[in-house]
Amino acid sequence: MHFALLLPWLLLVAAPPDCGSTHDAAERLICADPALEAQQSKQQALYAEALDVLPAAERSVQQDREAAWRHERTACASAQDPHRCLSEQLGRRCVELQITLKQVPVFAAVTYRCEGPKVTRLFASYYRSEPAAVRLRYHDQEAFAFVAAAASGARYRGEDVQIWEHQGVARFTWHGRQMSCPKQ
């Protein structure tokens, strides 16, 4: 699609919320906090850039991910600490978009061999982002996970996915399925 045809739509997508008329509790919390509003502006600019520069198939993936993320963000309004939840949600979404746009370099790429009825490969690209992230590719699917507390090793958690590496073996959970996957 030609950029001139896409521009009005991008501006609509990236436009800040109308704080006086929003019925979304998360949006109202964002509007009331300049730091959250700045994070949301950054996230919206990155999303608009992704829609502008990515190929059609990747744009479609990002549109689906954005819809799912907005649902996750809305849930923050009822969290125990909504401000913290919103800040973390916005920060993680910005990192996802920056990685997708190749604005954050990979600092380590690892292939794991997951045993089971059939041997499969798990590909993990680690990023020194804020928060630290890993992009996981398993079969033909992809997920992002973010650094989480761990007694030892490196642990990352995401939506229905977790990887916890200790001494060269990743304990990997993918949508409820748990595996042990040594480094190749």
Rosetta blueprint (number, residue, H / E / L):
1 M L
2 H L
3 F H
4 A H
5 L H
6 L H
7 L H
8 P H
9 W H
10 L H
11 L H
12 L H
13 V H
14 A H
15 A L
16 P L
17 P L
18 D L
19 C L
20 G L
21 S L
22 T L
23 H L
24 D L
25 A H
26 A H
27 E H
28 R H
29 L H
30 I H
31 C H
32 A L
33 D L
34 P H
35 A H
36 L H
37 E H
38 A H
39 Q H
40 Q H
41 S H
42 K H
43 Q H
44 Q H
45 A H
46 L H
47 Y H
48 A H
49 E H
50 A H
51 L H
52 D H
53 V H
54 L L
55 P L
56 A H
57 A H
58 E H
59 R H
60 S H
61 V H
62 Q H
63 Q H
64 D H
65 R H
66 E H
67 A H
68 A H
69 W H
70 R H
71 H H
72 E H
73 R H
74 T H
75 A H
76 C H
77 A H
78 S H
79 A L
80 Q L
81 D L
82 P H
83 H H
84 R H
85 C H
86 L H
87 S H
88 E H
89 Q H
90 L H
91 G H
92 R H
93 R H
94 C H
95 V H
96 E H
97 L H
98 Q H
99 I H
100 T H
101 L L
102 K L
103 Q L
104 V L
105 P L
106 V E
107 F E
108 A E
109 A E
110 V E
111 T E
112 Y E
113 R E
114 C E
115 E L
116 G L
117 P L
118 K L
119 V L
120 T E
121 R E
122 L E
123 F E
124 A E
125 S E
126 Y E
127 Y E
128 R L
129 S L
130 E L
131 P L
132 A L
133 A E
134 V E
135 R E
136 L E
137 R E
138 Y E
139 H L
140 D L
141 Q E
142 E E
143 A E
144 F E
145 A E
146 F E
147 V E
148 A E
149 A L
150 A L
151 A L
152 S L
153 G L
154 A E
155 R E
156 Y E
157 R E
158 G E
159 E L
160 D L
161 V E
162 Q E
163 I E
164 W E
165 E E
166 H E
167 Q L
168 G L
169 V E
170 A E
171 R E
172 F E
173 T E
174 W E
175 H L
176 G L
177 R E
178 Q E
179 M E
180 S E
181 C E
182 P E
183 K E
184 Q L
